[in-house]
């Protein structure tokens, strides 16, 4: 699966430090390897860990060099992390206005890892999104920012907290289980609503890949989205991230 679409400007920017003026092929996820994913891991208090996974093909010299230089460029990593956090704060501000609930974004992080074979590089960007789900009598309901025209360009996954199960999902997921829903890339999620209810039985959890992560630092980053509602603001937001990284790499 080619890693292309809404988040492509960020992916291109992540390799530009060693590839300005050079062609860099898009990453391809093997069927048995890591997959470009946008994942929302919910907690019982309504907060969530949002993680964007970017996948690189390291079997050619240009991609390997680009990945290694990004891993060693703390300035580029810091700017990417800060811009991702600030743009997601803008999304949360819009969604908070839409829902009437307080939402915020904090604890941004970036990490880089490789598969055991060394053929695939993985870059993850994550933030904690406070107040994502509405909480009422222990029932969690997620709508915005995904209900307003979000069309993921990669696999979109929402996982329930321990002890919760999916009670209803609109639109219907491409793949679902007791504790998560998965939407294929390109699914139009207008009107999205996910309801999760407690089961009394802890949900199974997966063991994450251990990586070295750079975490968030305080910043006065802005929250201007140019008036774009909901999650549709992410496309423009990540374009700004890309522009910032190009500037860093050319210094």
Secondary structure, 3 states (H helix, E strand, C coil): CECCCCCHHHHHHHHHHHCCCCCCCCCECCCCCCCCEEEEEECCCCCEEEEEEEEEECCCHHHHHHHHHHHHCHHHHHHHHHHHHHHHHHHHHHHHHHHCCCCEEEEEEEEEEECCCCCEEEEEEEEEEECCCEEECCEEEECCCCCCCCECCCEEEEECCCCEEEEEEECCCCEECCCEEEECCCCECCCCEEEEEECCCCCCCCCCCCCEEEECCCCCCCCCCCCCCHHHHHHHHHHHHHHHHHHHHCC
